[in-house]
Amino acid sequence: MALLIKNGTVINADQTLKADVLCDEGKILAVGPDLEAPAGAEVIDAAGQYVMPGGVDPHTHMQLPFMGTVASEDFFTGTRAGLAGGTTMIIDFVIPSPQQSLLEAYGTWREWASRSVSDYSFHVAVTWWDESVRDEMKILVEQEGVNSFKHFMAYKNAIMAEDETLVNSFTRCMELGAMPTVHAENGELVYHLQKKLAEQGITGPEGHPLSRPSEVEGEAANRAIRFAQTLGVPLYLVHVSCKEALGEISRARQEGQRVYGEVLAGHLELDDGVYRSDDWDFAAAHVMSPPFRPKEHQSALWKGLQGGTLQTTATDHCCFCTDQKAMGKDDFSMIPNGTAGVEDRMMIMWDSGVNTGRLTMNEFVAVTSANAAQIFNIYPQKGRVAEGSDADIVIWDPAQSKTISAKTHHQNVDFNIFEGRTVTGVPSHTISQGKVVYANGELFVEEGAGRYIKRPAFASPFAAQKRFNEAHTPTAVERD
């Protein structure tokens, strides 16, 4: 059935126009004034509302086995919650165990994700190195449409990538045209501080931020950026949470490096006071890495987003319920790391961004969908309302308010870090593949309807980087 959205205002990252939008067979067929509805078409009147690209969340962890348990959110419930919040695509993470085949892990995640109700794609983590990893990276890029690889600089004795792994994997990424991404925290320092705090008798959730101060993120960000600079490869830093890491990205970009930064809605809004709560369950529910920071960091992150030092917003959606968090009752380092947000990101960003004047509506689209689509090479298939783009659309009611709560959200977790927050500006309709999947508070989803989206290698930064590298190729000195 065709779908016609009438009388709305279309908002893209680079333009605003009063126009109707006609969709059929999963694609946008036309954008323009006074479009006629085909026979039998569904018609939505979007008068007074904005018609925008559905959100792209480039950082989620559905069904993740982690720290002795498994995230409570699976791909069905997680993508369902995303649709309720206006997010029509996620990019999740395949995380192989040390010494596990990347292809084997990828196959497992693809099977889990087959229940998704919205489109999805994958980054694949490189947690160890030998020639088999090098070979499998090529297969993933050329046959499976994976164009980004994740590197954890934290989690010593688990999935932390040593410097040698970073060098080998970054080099291979450039050869394959795949974006290297990093979780920037110095794992050695975190491990040292965790032991030191335990010796001092600090075992509660307040120990978590103390063991991961902003300096350890700043150091790792600098190291990753300098590796990328030396090896001549673009770089994407996930969940930038502090002034120090932001400063390293800013410096690198001013020096001409192609470095991209992602910030979480939670890091923009919450501070480390949550860890000092007398309620252990409340404090533990906020344990994630990097942790929430002192208040001055939120102001810096907002300015980084406004000024273009940070390009994307995400959630790092990784849910653990109260009983799972209690695994670390006597040792904060054993509290499973993760919080929710895939349903709330768009509303939080609108309310704290657009409603405050920090972001224009066009900048909102850029940081919630278009920039991620461009960086990961699926634009304008995603991230744009235009003829030929996928019909993944959110109709946004700027006047409607909503109070966020774990009692009413669709996320499969018993806590919400934005609990009690009233936001103004919410999705009235979400359209996925040209079908209305959420309307006025009600979901209409089909398990398994989500498609795996292949992402081509060699996004535009790679061509420029390759030319730069060739122009600066070392030459030998010829001597008699």
Backbone hydrogen bonds, N-H to C=O, Kabsch-Sander energy under -0.5 kcal/mol:
donor,donor_aa,acceptor,acceptor_aa,energy
3,L,23,C,-2.6
4,L,42,E,-3.1
5,I,21,V,-3.0
6,K,4,L,-0.6
6,K,44,I,-2.9
9,T,49,Q,-1.8
10,V,8,G,-0.6
10,V,17,L,-2.8
11,I,51,V,-2.4
12,N,10,V,-0.5
12,N,15,Q,-2.9
17,L,10,V,-2.2
19,A,8,G,-1.5
19,A,17,L,-0.7
20,D,32,G,-3.2
21,V,5,I,-2.4
22,L,30,A,-2.6
23,C,3,L,-3.2
24,D,27,K,-2.4
27,K,24,D,-1.9
28,I,389,S,-2.6
29,L,22,L,-2.6
29,L,27,K,-0.7
30,A,22,L,-1.5
32,G,20,D,-2.0
35,L,32,G,-0.5
41,A,38,P,-2.1
42,E,2,A,-2.7
44,I,4,L,-2.7
46,A,6,K,-3.5
46,A,44,I,-0.8
48,G,7,N,-0.6
49,Q,46,A,-2.4
50,Y,396,W,-2.4
51,V,9,T,-2.7
52,M,50,Y,-0.6
52,M,394,V,-2.7
54,G,392,D,-2.3
55,G,86,G,-3.0
56,V,368,T,-2.5
57,D,55,G,-0.5
57,D,89,M,-2.6
60,T,91,I,-1.2
61,H,317,H,-2.9
63,Q,73,E,-3.4
64,L,61,H,-0.6
66,F,64,L,-0.6
66,F,69,T,-3.0
69,T,66,F,-1.5
71,A,64,L,-2.6
72,S,319,C,-2.2
74,D,72,S,-0.5
78,G,74,D,-2.7
79,T,75,F,-1.6
80,R,76,F,-1.8
81,A,77,T,-2.2
82,G,78,G,-2.1
83,L,79,T,-2.1
84,A,80,R,-1.6
85,G,81,A,-0.9
85,G,82,G,-1.0
86,G,83,L,-1.3
87,T,82,G,-2.9
88,T,55,G,-1.7
88,T,86,G,-0.6
89,M,55,G,-1.4
90,I,119,D,-1.4
91,I,57,D,-2.3
92,D,90,I,-0.5
92,D,121,S,-2.4
93,F,60,T,-0.6
94,V,123,H,-2.8
95,I,93,F,-0.6
100,Q,97,S,-2.6
105,A,101,S,-2.1
106,Y,102,L,-2.6
107,G,103,L,-2.2
108,T,104,E,-1.7
109,W,105,A,-2.3
110,R,106,Y,-2.5
111,E,107,G,-1.8
112,W,108,T,-2.2
113,A,109,W,-2.7
114,S,110,R,-0.6
114,S,111,E,-0.9
115,R,112,W,-1.1
116,S,113,A,-2.2
117,V,75,F,-0.6
119,D,88,T,-1.0
120,Y,451,R,-2.4
121,S,90,I,-1.4
123,H,92,D,-2.7
124,V,148,S,-1.6
125,A,94,V,-3.2
126,V,150,K,-3.0
127,T,125,A,-0.7
133,V,130,D,-0.8
134,R,130,D,-1.6
135,D,131,E,-2.2
136,E,132,S,-2.5
137,M,133,V,-2.2
138,K,134,R,-1.1
139,I,135,D,-1.5
140,L,136,E,-2.6
141,V,137,M,-2.2
142,E,138,K,-2.8
143,Q,139,I,-2.5
144,E,139,I,-0.9
144,E,140,L,-0.7
145,G,141,V,-0.7
146,V,140,L,-2.1
147,N,145,G,-0.6
149,F,179,M,-2.2
150,K,124,V,-1.8
151,H,181,T,-1.4
153,M,151,H,-0.6
153,M,183,H,-2.2
158,A,155,Y,-1.4
159,I,155,Y,-0.6
160,M,155,Y,-1.6
161,A,152,F,-3.6
162,E,160,M,-0.6
166,L,162,E,-2.2
167,V,163,D,-2.5
168,N,164,E,-2.3
169,S,165,T,-2.9
170,F,166,L,-2.9
171,T,167,V,-2.0
172,R,168,N,-2.0
173,C,169,S,-2.7
174,M,170,F,-1.9
175,E,171,T,-1.7
176,L,172,R,-2.1
177,G,173,C,-1.3
178,A,173,C,-2.4
179,M,147,N,-2.9
181,T,149,F,-3.1
182,V,236,Y,-1.8
183,H,151,H,-2.6
184,A,182,V,-0.8
185,E,183,H,-1.1
186,N,216,V,-1.1
187,G,153,M,-2.1
187,G,185,E,-0.9
190,V,186,N,-2.3
191,Y,187,G,-2.3
192,H,188,E,-2.2
193,L,189,L,-2.7
194,Q,190,V,-2.5
195,K,191,Y,-1.8
196,K,192,H,-2.2
197,L,193,L,-2.6
198,A,194,Q,-1.9
199,E,195,K,-2.0
200,Q,196,K,-1.2
201,G,198,A,-1.5
202,I,197,L,-2.5
203,T,201,G,-0.9
207,G,204,G,-2.3
208,H,205,P,-1.6
210,L,206,E,-0.9
211,S,207,G,-1.8
212,R,208,H,-0.6
212,R,209,P,-0.7
216,V,213,P,-1.4
217,E,213,P,-0.8
218,G,214,S,-2.6
219,E,215,E,-2.5
220,A,216,V,-1.5
221,A,217,E,-2.7
222,N,218,G,-2.3
223,R,219,E,-2.4
224,A,220,A,-2.7
225,I,221,A,-2.5
226,R,222,N,-2.6
227,F,223,R,-2.3
228,A,224,A,-2.5
229,Q,225,I,-2.4
230,T,226,R,-2.6
231,L,227,F,-2.5
232,G,228,A,-1.2
233,V,228,A,-1.9
235,L,258,R,-2.0
236,Y,180,P,-2.0
237,L,260,Y,-3.1
238,V,182,V,-2.1
238,V,236,Y,-0.5
240,V,262,E,-3.6
246,L,242,C,-2.1
247,G,243,K,-2.7
248,E,244,E,-1.6
249,I,245,A,-2.0
250,S,246,L,-2.5
251,R,247,G,-2.5
252,A,248,E,-2.2
253,R,249,I,-2.6
254,Q,250,S,-2.3
255,E,251,R,-1.4
256,G,253,R,-1.4
257,Q,252,A,-2.6
259,V,257,Q,-1.3
260,Y,235,L,-2.7
262,E,237,L,-2.1
263,V,312,T,-2.3
265,A,314,A,-1.7
268,L,264,L,-1.5
269,E,265,A,-1.0
269,E,266,G,-0.6
270,L,266,G,-2.9
272,D,293,R,-1.1
274,V,271,D,-1.4
275,Y,272,D,-1.5
276,R,273,G,-1.5
277,S,274,V,-0.9
280,W,278,D,-0.8
283,A,279,D,-2.5
284,A,280,W,-2.9
285,A,281,D,-2.0
286,H,282,F,-0.6
286,H,283,A,-1.1
287,V,284,A,-1.9
288,M,286,H,-0.6
293,R,270,L,-0.5
297,H,294,P,-2.0
298,Q,294,P,-0.5
298,Q,295,K,-1.0
299,S,295,K,-1.1
300,A,296,E,-1.4
301,L,297,H,-2.5
302,W,298,Q,-2.4
303,K,299,S,-2.0
304,G,300,A,-2.2
305,L,301,L,-2.2
306,Q,302,W,-2.8
307,G,303,K,-2.6
308,G,304,G,-0.6
308,G,305,L,-0.6
309,T,304,G,-1.5
310,L,304,G,-2.0
311,Q,261,G,-2.5
312,T,261,G,-1.7
313,T,367,V,-1.9
314,A,263,V,-1.7
315,T,59,H,-0.8
316,D,59,H,-2.0
317,H,59,H,-1.0
318,C,339,T,-2.9
324,Q,321,C,-0.6
325,K,321,C,-2.5
326,A,322,T,-1.6
327,M,324,Q,-1.8
328,G,325,K,-1.9
329,K,326,A,-1.8
331,D,328,G,-0.9
332,F,203,T,-1.1
334,M,331,D,-2.5
335,I,332,F,-1.6
338,G,287,V,-2.7
339,T,316,D,-0.6
344,D,341,G,-0.7
345,R,341,G,-2.1
348,I,344,D,-2.7
349,M,345,R,-2.7
350,W,346,M,-2.0
351,D,347,M,-2.6
352,S,348,I,-2.9
353,G,349,M,-1.3
354,V,349,M,-0.8
355,N,350,W,-2.6
357,G,353,G,-0.6
357,G,354,V,-1.0
358,R,353,G,-1.4
359,L,353,G,-1.9
364,F,360,T,-2.1
365,V,361,M,-1.9
366,A,362,N,-2.1
367,V,363,E,-2.5
368,T,364,F,-1.5
369,S,365,V,-1.7
370,A,365,V,-1.9
371,N,366,A,-2.6
373,A,369,S,-2.4
374,Q,370,A,-2.2
375,I,371,N,-2.9
376,F,372,A,-2.3
377,N,374,Q,-1.4
378,I,373,A,-3.3
379,Y,373,A,-0.7
382,K,378,I,-2.8
386,A,384,R,-0.9
388,G,28,I,-3.1
389,S,386,A,-2.1
390,D,381,Q,-2.1
391,A,26,G,-2.5
392,D,390,D,-2.2
393,I,391,A,-0.7
393,I,431,I,-2.0
394,V,52,M,-2.8
395,I,429,H,-2.7
396,W,50,Y,-3.5
396,W,394,V,-0.6
397,D,395,I,-0.5
397,D,426,V,-3.0
402,K,423,V,-2.3
404,I,402,K,-0.6
404,I,421,R,-2.9
408,T,405,S,-1.0
409,H,405,S,-1.9
413,V,411,Q,-1.9
419,E,416,N,-1.8
420,G,404,I,-2.7
421,R,418,F,-2.4
423,V,402,K,-3.1
423,V,421,R,-0.6
425,G,400,Q,-3.3
425,G,423,V,-0.5
426,V,397,D,-2.0
428,S,395,I,-2.8
429,H,395,I,-1.4
430,T,438,Y,-2.3
431,I,393,I,-3.6
432,S,435,K,-2.5
434,G,391,A,-2.5
435,K,432,S,-1.8
437,V,430,T,-2.6
437,V,435,K,-0.7
438,Y,430,T,-1.4
439,A,442,E,-2.6
440,N,428,S,-3.2
442,E,439,A,-1.6
444,F,437,V,-3.1
448,G,115,R,-1.1
449,A,446,E,-2.2
450,G,116,S,-2.6
453,I,120,Y,-2.9
453,I,451,R,-0.5
454,K,452,Y,-0.7
455,R,145,G,-2.7
458,F,177,G,-2.5
462,F,459,A,-2.2
463,A,459,A,-0.6
463,A,460,S,-0.6
464,A,460,S,-1.4
465,Q,461,P,-2.4
466,K,462,F,-2.7
467,R,463,A,-2.0
468,F,464,A,-2.3
469,N,465,Q,-2.8
470,E,466,K,-2.5
471,A,467,R,-2.1
472,H,468,F,-1.0
472,H,469,N,-0.6
473,T,470,E,-1.2
478,E,476,A,-0.6
479,R,477,V,-0.5
